[in-house]
Amino acid sequence: MTEPRQEKPALSALCHVGPGTAGGAMFRRYWLAVCRAEDLKDIPRAVKVLDEELVLFRDGSGRLGLMGLHCSHRGTSLEYGDIEARGIRCPYHGWLYDVAGNCLDQPLEPKGSTFCQKVKHPSYRVQELGGLIFAYMGPKESEPPPLPRYSALVRDDGVRLVLPPRHWDYNWFNFFENTIDSLHAFFLHKPSRADRSWENAFWDYPGDHHIEALRTEHGLKTIVHWPGPTPDTLYVRLTSLALPTVFSLGGRGVEEEGFERLLFVTPVDDDHFMVFSGDFVPQDKVDVIKKRDQTRYSPPAAEPVKEYDKRAHVPYRGQVWREDYVCQSTQGKIGYRDEQLATSDRGVILLRKILLEAIETVQRGGVPQGIIPKEKQHEMITLDAFRLILPHSKLEQVMRPD
């Protein structure tokens, strides 16, 4: 007997991340950044990830724990629990849980009671790497895949900086598809660029461009190129990302070679997400990056506001993050909005296709793209990103999938 044909996931599946959803099942096969390591002190920390309320903590022995926020007994928030050597204790009736969700003690139950052995509190596996704490929220019955060793998180030949997370109040995918849409910067952000000293042509965009989107081992990359300052050169902008939500922002040119900035996008629920940022600066480029950060932008000029302009986000021109926020937060969720995609959307189209394939693969019980196999668990992963002037002869090399 042939099995019934499974329907392909709809585009709207990308914007739903909670338990029991197709998109949520896909996300639960990957490691997700949930906290900056230095923000986890000696008290529990409430977090919400993939529409689940959780509590993150280190027990008195230094072990990381991530579990359901509400005590299995009567639902009290474990954000106010007491940290002990063996785990976290609910402040209400004293139930003690270890980092694996085992109930170790119920002090108000009769002496000799074994009821605690029957209680298993929801818990997830966590690891710390490069100043970030990652969670794996996949099936309990299977071993989690290796945590990807991104070069920005594991290199030791320079300085690492993990910034506080940013929290946003719209759907994660509106933000993430924007990261592969590198062309929008030439229009949306051009007025806000105060520092135009480095290769003005990257902002005085001529329009005679070619854009390609290519699959890679871990996700995809886009390459935009157009005629350079001499007949034998090209302006080239490379953008790359890894599934499910890791995005690379590299240096601006040769003088910043080796600089890495990775963004880790974590959905909170269908209408909120967090973005964690990790920078790595090679030791010999610290002064270059410091000078760049000091001089890159001048304070944006105030945008004149008409007294009758009552739009919620005006003024927004002049700050990159505000410009992105206005455009992304007003789009509506993917799969529910009307769209007419164009040639410049090649990266966006491929990203959607790859993520929908990942959802479908999980639905079929397979391993989605971007999962690290055990035989490669110790390999370092570098996601390239740059803006450079290159000779024509180098383009073929850039266009290789990996």
Buried (B, 14 or more C-beta within 10 A) or exposed (E): EEEEEEEEBEBBBBBBBBEEBBBBBBBBBBBBBBBBBEEBEEEBBEBBBBBBBBBBBBBEEEBBBBBBBBBBBEEBBBBEBBBBEBBBBBBBBBBBBBBBBBBBBBEEBEEEEEEBEEBEBBBBBBBBBBBBBBBBBBEEEEEBBBBBBBBBBBBEEBBBEBBEBEEBEBBBBBBBBBBBBBBEBBEBBEBBBBEEEBBEEBBEBEEEBEBBBBBBEBBBBBBBBBBBEEEEBBBBBBBBBBBBBBBBBBBBBEEBBBBBBBBBBBBBBBBBBBBBBBBBBBEEBEEBBEEBEEEEBEEBEEEEEEEEEEEEEEBBBBBBEBBBBBBBBEBBBBBEEEEEEEEBBBBBBBBBEBBBBBBBBBBEEEEBBBBBEEEEEEEEBEBBBBBBBBEEEBBEEBBEEE
